[in-house]
Amino acid sequence: MQPFDEPVTSPADPPAAPTDPDGGARNLNGVGKPASLPRGRHARRIEVPVPERSPAAEPEEPAAPHPPAEDSAPGEPAELVETAVTDGSTPGAPPDGEPTQLEPTRLEPEPIASAALEETRYADLPKVPTGRQVAPNLLSRVLVASLIVAALFVAGTVAFVWGDDAQRGAQRRTAPAPTAEAPLDPAVGRRVAVTQLLKQRGEAVRAKDKSAFLALIDPTAEEFRAQQSELFDRLAKLPFADWSYELAGEGPDVPPDRALQLPRGTAIARVRLHYQFEGSDSQVEREQYLTVVPRGGHWLLAGNDDATSAGLQTERDIWDLGSVQVVHGKSSLVLGDAPKKDLSRLAAEADRSVTDVGGVWKADWSRHPVLVLPRSQQDMATLIGSDGKGLSQIAAVTTGSFESGLSRGDRIVVNPSAWRTLGGLGRRVVLTHEMTHLATRAVTVDPVPIWLSEGFADYVAYKAVKVPTNVVAGDVLDDVRKGRGPKVLPVNQDFDASRGDIAAAYEGAWLACRMIAERYGQPQLIQLYLSLSDSKSPPPGGDIKATLGITDDTLVKQWRGYLVSRTKA
């Protein structure tokens, strides 16, 4: 499978002259050069770093609740304890999750010196390598020394400081019974109130009840309230099967300038949003930092970007950025801020790519992909957590998270700028490449070597269309002719666009997989992928020896000889 610590992308190809994409990385080929022939690279993946979540303190286990005293002031601060919020369920500690994987697609325009007839025939083939899947890193755990909770009773009020979530999880305290002599800890008051607030917010979205949704927003936060009103209108159009929140702990301190504007006791809560689309079997997780304020005996939401100053961002989806439309294909779901005709075309192309992948990959996978077409390249950068550098080379990215050995929330994000440069053939190659990544990720537990991940995705994509080898692999074959051919199978850095041209790496990986299929059979190529991606210990001699009957060194020698033979074909 593709490494889960890298995004998957697909290349863009130049405008198609003739008529008439998979999940780990992205690549694009032949961009912006009409009537030029891309040199055999379609969707390729490019590593896109995923910012590591760094919560102030992530609890190992939720603290035991301490109900608030009836005479406690509603604005008093209280601890936020990790608590799952689901409709009708009992709050509990949520499972640890992994960060998000991305898989972009690069484009590399470059006409190739081939016959005029071939240039015209394959002018719309994507020229850029696909990107690699990137899996989010595990959330870092920061243990902070717990503060002593001091209860000072002055004129019937209680003063206290927040404790440490992690230590509270290790040493649970028992809440005293509510008596006149021992009032309940007000910390649990906020915990319970914020948990209930999040539960009601989820219920309002699922019920499409805008009045209930806005009733949970601080009326003095006028700009945030207006944003949330627009957000609700977008959410109400989308086919969600589930939408819920869980309180994961406390966020960073409220910025000083904001603390002066908001009531005493205001805090930033670290929250996890969970949602799932109808027809999808994968749940998406988003980390958010929501500002909660005490108002009139209740807790309300007053913002979602106050943690930015601490380097923590609320993760965004396309509906957070602007208008969104939905189109259902036969098996796909497309969300986008684009004309409906463009979304309908993308859905039809995605449906075809599902069929293309199914012709090779018989293992179980969803076959109900979710695709996102944002309004701009900058919006794409926001959705995949990128700084935007190098995205002009990326046509599509497969993103998702990896948790407990399985991927979750996988979807393909398309770069509208690069996508417009692709013809029908190029779009098919890009989507089939990305769709292959989605399929293989469904059964992958351990990452396979990147040459196999990217090479197999290209193998499936180019098997669905007939394109001459010298068109697909022009760069690596030119290197071989000049005596600069590769000595070893491509490794991670060979697919790093920041280090230079990555086309030859993708082409070499594709030819390695094609050679295996031709010499040992396609079933053995697929079995090699499955063997390397499971969690079992490798057999004596390794998986390559067990599957193909040859050593790793022999495989490399056979591949290098195959490259030379293709230069003479």
N, C-alpha and C positions, 0 to 999 in steps of 0.2 A: 504494500500500500504506500501511499505517499506519506512522507514525514508529517506528523501532525503539528510540527512547529513551524510550518511554512505555508503561506497562502498559495492558492492555486489560481493560475490565470490562463487566459487564452490569447493568442496573438490576433491582431487585426490584420486583414489583408487589404490590398489595394482595391479600388473600385472595380467591380467585376465587369469584364468585357463580355464573357459568355453568360449563359443562363445559370439558372442555377446551373455540439461543441463539447465538460467532465471535470472533476473536482479536486484538484489539489493545487495547481498553480495557474498562472495565466501567461499568455504570449500572443503576440500579434505579428503578422508578416505582411510585407508589401503594402504599406499604408500610404495612401494619398498619391499613388502614381498610376494614373489611368493607362490602360493598355500595356502595363508592365507586368511581368510574370514574377510573383513572389517565389522565393527560392525554397519552397518546400517546408516552411515552418508554419504550423497552424497554432492552435492554442498552446501556449506554454505557460508555465507557472513561474512567478517571480516572488522571491521571499519578501514579505511585507511584515515588518516587526509589529507585534501586537503589544501595546502598552500594558505593562504589568499593573494589576490592581494592587494598590497599597493601602488597605484600610488602616485606620489609626490603630485598631486592635480587633483582631478577628477571634471571636470566642470559640473555644473548643466545645463548650457545652453551655446551654443557656442557664442563667442563674435562677434560683428558686424565687418565685414571686413573693413580694411583700406588699400586701394591699395597702392602699393609702388611708391615712386617717381622715375622717370626715371633715375635720377642722383644718386640714392642710390647705394651703393656698394653691390654687390651680396653676399658678405661674412658676411654682418651685421646680428646680431641675430634678430629674430622676434618671436612673440608668436605663439605657436601651439594651435589652437582652435579646439575643438571637431567637427569633420565634417564627415558626412557619405560619403563614396565613393562607389558608385555603378554605373554600366555601364549605362550611359545615364540619370542618376538621378541628382536631385539637392542636393548639400551637405546640411546636416542638422544634428541636434543632434541625436545620436543614442539612442535607448532605453537602460535603465539599464539592465544588465544581471546578472544571478546568476552564482556562481562558479560551477565547475564540480563535478558530483557525481561519486563515484567509487563503484564498487561492486566486490570485489575479492572472490576467492573461496579457502578454506583451505583444506589441506589434513592431515589426521591423520592416519597413518598406525597403525594397531593394530590387530593382529589376534584375533578371538574370540573363546572362548572355546565352540565349537559346534560340532555336529556330523561330522565325516570325510566326509560323503557324502555331507552335506550342505557346508562345507568349500570348497570343490572342485567345487560345483555348483555355489556358489556366490563369488568365489575368486576375481572376478574383480569388485566387487561393491565398489564405492568410500567410504572411511571410514570417511572422514573429513566433518565437518559442512561447510555450505556455508557462505560467508561473507555477510555483510550488505551493503546496498546501502549508499553511502555517497554523500550528495549533497554539492556543493560548497557553501561557505559562501558568503554573499553579499559583494561586494567590499566596503572596508572602504572608507569613504569620509574624506579627510583631507583638511580643509580650511586654506589657507595661506594668510596672509595679503598681499594685492596687492601692488606692487611697483609702484611708480610714473614713468610714461613714460616721460623721459626728452628728448626733442629735442634740440640738440645743433648743430647749423649750423656752421661748420668750414671748410672753403675751399670746400664748396659744399657737405660735407659728413654729415650723420646723425648718432648720437649716441643715444642708447636707452637701457632700461632694460626691461626684460620680466615681464608681469603682471600676476595676478592670474586668472586661468581659471574660478574658481568657482565664484569669484566676478564679473568677466567680464560677466558671464552668468546672474547674478542678475541685473547688471546695464550696459545695452548695450550702447555703444558709437556710435555716428553717424560719419561716415567717412566724412571728409571735401571734397568738390569738388576739383578736381585737378586744381589748379591755380598756377601761378608763385609765388604768395605770400604764399600759403599754400600747400606744397608738400604732397602727400599721405603718410600715415603711412607705413613704410616698413614692419611692423609686418605682415600685411595681405599679403605682397609679398611672404613671406616664407610659410604662411598658404596655399595660393593658389598653390604655386609651389609644396609643399609636397603632397597636395591633388591630384594634377595632376600626380605627380610621382607615387603615390599608384594606381591611376586609370589605368595608363599605365602598371604598373606591373601586375595587375589583367587581363587586356586585353591580355597581352603577354602570360600569362599562358593559358587562355581560347582558344587563337588562336594557341597555340603551336608554338609560334614564338620565337625561342631562341635568335636570333640576337637582337630583340627588348627587350627581357628580360635582356640580358647582357649589353645592352647600358645604362641601368639605374644603373649600378654598378660602383662605383669609380674605375677607372683603376689603381690607386696607391694601392688599397686594394687587392693585388694579392692573398693572401690566401683566403679571403672572396669570391673573384671573382671565384676562382677555386671551392670552395664549392658550390656556387650558380649554377655554370655550371653543376655540378653533380646532384644537386637538381632538376634542370629543366629537365634533362634527365629522372629522376624517375617520376616526375609529368606528363610528356608527355604520360606515359603509363597508367595513371589512368583515370577511367571514371567519370570525374567531370561534373555535370550539372551546377554548379556555382562555381566561385572563385572570391572573391572581398575583398577589404580592406576598412576600414574606419579609419580616423584620430581621435583618441579618446582624445588627449591632449598631454601635454608634459611629458616626462619621467624625471628621475633624472638628475643631472648634469653629464656632461662627466667626467670620472675619470681624475685627473690631468696629469697622464703620457700620456694618450691618447690625451688630449687637447693640449699637446706640439707637438704631431705628426701631428695633423689635422689642417686644416685652421680655421681662426677666424670665429665664427658664427656656428661652428659645434654643433649639438644638438642631443639629444635622443628623438625620438618621440614615444609616446605610441599609438600602432596601434592594431586594432582588425581585424583579418582575419576571413572571413566567407566562408565556402564551403559546398557543398552538392553533394552527389554522384547521379549518374543517377539511377532511380528506387527507390530512397529513398525520403521520405516525410519529413525528418528532417534535419535542417541545423545545422552544427557544428560551434562553435565559439572558436577562439584561441586568447589569448592576446600575443602580441609581442612587443619588445622594439628594434626599429631599429635606427641605427645611420645615420643621414643625414648630408651631407657636401656640401658646396657651391664650385662648380668647373666651371670656365669659364662661369659664368652667369647662370648656371643650378644647381639644387639640385640633388644629387646622394646618393645612399645607400653605406655605408662603413662598416657595421657590424650589428650583432644582439645579441651580448653578452656583450656589454659595461655597461649594467645595473646590471650585476651580482654582482659587488662590492657593490651595494646598496641593495642587497638581492632580486632583481627582475629578474625573469627568463622568457625568451621567451619560451612559451609552445611548446612542440614538438609532432610531429606525426611520424608514423613509417617510412615515406619517408625521414624524417630529419636524421635518424640514419643509414641508409644503403640501400642496394638494396631492392626492393619490387616487388613481383609478384601478379597478380590478378587472382582469379578464381570465376566464376559465378556459383552458384547452381541454382536449380529451383526457389528458392525464396530468397536465401542468397547471400551475397557478402563477399568474404574472401580475405583479404590483408595479405601478410606475407613475411618474409624473411626466407623462408624454401623451400624444394623441392616441386615441383608442385604436386606430388602425395599426399603429406601430406596435402596440401591445398585443393585438390579435395576431399579427404576423410573427412576433416573437414566440407566442404560445404555440402556434402551428409548427414552427421550427423546432421548438423544444420537444414537442410530441414526437416528431420524426427522429430526433436524436435519442429519445428513450427507446424507440424501436431499433435504431442502429446499435445501441449498446446491448440490447437484449439479444441481438443476433450472435454475440460473442460471449458475453458474461451471463452465465446461467444461474449463478448463486442468487440468493434472495436479496432484494433491496426494495425500497419503497416504490419506485417507478412513478412517484407523484412529486416531481420536483417543484420547488418554489424559486421563481426568478424575480429579480428586482431591477427595474430600469429607472435610475434616478434622472433628475432634470439636467444635471451637469456633472462634469468631471470632479469639480470641487465637492459636490454632494456625495459622489462615490467615495472620495477620500474620507469624508466624515463617517460614512457608513462602515467602512472597513478599518477605521482607526489609523489612517495613513496621513503622512505630512504632505502627500500629493506629489512628491518627487518621483519622476519616472513613470507616472501613470499614463502619460501620452502613449507609452508603448504597450499598455495593457488594455485588452479588449473585454475581458471578463475575469471575474474572481470567484472562486468557490470558498465560502466561509462557513464556519460552524465551530462547535466546541467539542472537546474530547473529554469524556467523563466515564470513569469506571470501565475503561476498555472499549467504549463505544462512542461513536460520534453522535452529536445531537444538534438539531437546528440548522442542518446544512441547507445552503441555498446558493444560488449563483447571482452575483451582482455584476451587471453589465455596464461598461464605460460607454456612455452615449456618444462621446466624441470619436472614439476609435471605432465603435460599431458602425457608424455612418460610412466609414471608408470601406467596409467589407461588402463583397458581392455575395450572391447566394451560396456559392461553393465554399467560400471562406467562412461564412457564418455557420454553415453546417459542420465544418471541421472544428471550429472553435467550440460550438455547443456540444458536439459529440465528445470531444476531449474532456470538457468540464463534466459532462454527464457521466463519463467513465469514472472519474474521480468520486462522484457521488455514490456510484454503485459499489466501487471497491472499498470505500470507507465504511460501508455498512457492515462489512465482515472483518475489517482490520482491527487487530488488537495491538500489534507491534508494527512500527514503521518498516517498510521494505526499503532497500537501497534506492536512492533517488533515480538512478538510471532506469530501474525497473518500473518505478512509479510513473515517471514521465514518458518513458519509452512505451509502456503498455498503453497509456492513454492515447498516445499518437498512433500506436498500432491499431487500436479499435477505430479511431477517427478516420485514418486513411484506408482502412479496410472497407469502409462504407462508401468511399469514392475512389475512382480509378485515376491515379495521377502518376506519371512517370517518376522513377526513383531520382533521376538527375534533377527533377524539378523540386522534389521535396527535400532532398539532401544535398543541394548544390554546394553549400559552404564546406561541410566536412569532407566531401569528395574532392573539392578543390585543394584542401589542405593535404589530403593524401597524395594527390598528383604532384604537389610541390615538395613532397618529402617531409611535410610537417603534420602528418597524421597523428592521431592520439595514440598514446602508448598504454593507457589504462582506461577502463570504463569511467564515464563522467561521475564526478562526486559533487557534493553540495556547492562548493565554491564555483564550480563551472557553470552553475545555473544562477549565479549572483550577477544581476544586471549592472550593479554598481562597479563591478570589476572589469566590465568590458562586454564584448559581443558574446551572447549566449546561444546563438543560433546553432553553431556546430555541436554543442553539447546535446541539444534536443534531437538533432538529426542523428547523431551517433547513438543515442539511447534508443531511438526508434529502430535503427538498423540492427541493433543488438537483439531487440525483441523479435524483429522480423526474421533474423537469421535463426533464432531458436525455434520459431514456429515452422520455418521451412525445413530445418534439419531434424528436429525432434518431434514436431507436430504441435499444433495449437493447443490441444489438451494438456501437453506437458508444460507449455508456457504458462497456462492458467494455473496448473498445479504448483508450479514454482512460485507464482505470486501468492497463492493461498498458504503454501508451506512457510514462506518467509514472513507472512503477515500474522500468523497465529502466535499464541503465547507459549507453545510447546518448546522445550529445549531442543536445539538442533540435533539431528542424529549424528553418529560418528562420521566424520568427513564433511559434514555440513549439508545443508538443504540442496545445494546445487549438485553435489555428488549423489545424494539420494534420489533426486528427481531426474537428472539428466545423465547420470553415470559418468560424469567427468569432473575434474578438479576446477577450482576457480581459475587457475592459471591457464588451463586448457581452454576454458571458455573465452578468455581474453585473446588467446592466440587465434582461435577460430574466428572471433569477431574481427580482428585486425585483418586477417586474410580475406574475410568477406568484404570488408571495405575496399580492399585493393581490387577484388573481382568486380565490384560495382563500378569502378572507374573505367573498366574496359567494356562494360555492357553497352 
